[in-house]
């Protein structure tokens, strides 16, 4: 609290609704709009791009094992 940390929750639907959504997306070949994909080591650059507000769609990090 001394650092004025803010924790905010996120509400999501149930698993059955999520699976139904995925089925509809697959059936109609709907894909998310991706603006850019960064390597996970470039997270700083990705956050800068996201903060700029110039993106259109998702800003993603590529995580490979």
Secondary structure, 3 states (H helix, E strand, C coil): CCCCCCCCCCCCCCHHHHHHHHHHHHHCCCCCCEEEEEEHHHHHHHHHHHHHCCCCCEEEEECCC
